[in-house]
Amino acid sequence: MEIAHGSLLAGPHTRPEQPNHVLLKRENHRVLRKSFEPGQGMAPHHAPHDVLVVVLSGKLKITVAGDARLFQAGDYVVFPAGAEHALYCEEAAQALIYL
């Protein structure tokens, strides 16, 4: 049995170097840490299940079902299965995403 560990913020453990790092993958779900540079985004798309996004640092404009809101470090949003969603990075940001 392997125990995974690391740091997503300012802990003493190693932080992932890749801009996209899958922390956990089970059946049809993943937990990943994703880094965004200013101006990057994700085009509108759908997911077959609920999605949780936690902003770890920076600011992200997240649009869900046509409703755009600005989220910053510490904020989270959950959107339901099938809801169209998109993302735009206002400033360098990191997010924890459960999908």
FIGU-28450 format. One record per residue (C-alpha): residue in one letter; x, y, z. Coordinates in steps of 0.05 Angstrom, whole numbers, plus 5000, padded with zeros to 4 digits. Each point is the difference from the previous one (the first is absolute). Example, Ala and Ser with C-alpha at 12.3 -4.5 7.8 and 13.67 -1.06 7.14 Angstrom:
BEGIN
a524649105156 s502750694987 
//
This chain:
BEGIN
m500050005000 e502850684979 i498050625039 a499850634958 h501850665032 g502350704981 s498350735009 l495250414959 l501550665036 a505750165047 g501149355037 p506649655013 h498749454948 t501950004927 r495350384954 p498149744931 e504150334946 q495449864942 p494550514983 n495049425002 h500949475052 v495149435012 l499949875075 l495049435000 k496649604945 r494549505016 e495049694952 n496650604966 h502650545047 r506450405007 v502950515048 l505150464968 r503950625013 k500150464941 s504150634989 f497850574955 e503850594972 p496550674989 g495749984938 q499549244999 g493249675003 m495649414985 a494850064946 p492749845017 h499049265011 h495849515040 a501649455050 p495749375011 h500450095076 d500550565052 v506550395001 l503350355060 v505150554989 v503950305058 v504350614984 l506749915036 s503250654975 g498750574952 k493450174967 l495749614952 k493750224964 i495549394997 t493749994959 v494749485016 a493549964959 g501350714974 d501350305069 a507150285005 r503150145068 l507050165025 f503049515050 q506450115039 a504449605047 g495849645051 d493650014958 y496749384972 v494449854952 v496249364986 f496249924935 p495249464983 a500749444949 g498550244930 a500650745015 e504050374948 h506150335032 a506150394980 l505950335034 y504550614988 c506250165040 e500250725024 e506949935033 a504749425010 a496049485038 q499749295026 a493849595011 l498349335030 i494849664956 y495849395016 l496749714938 
//
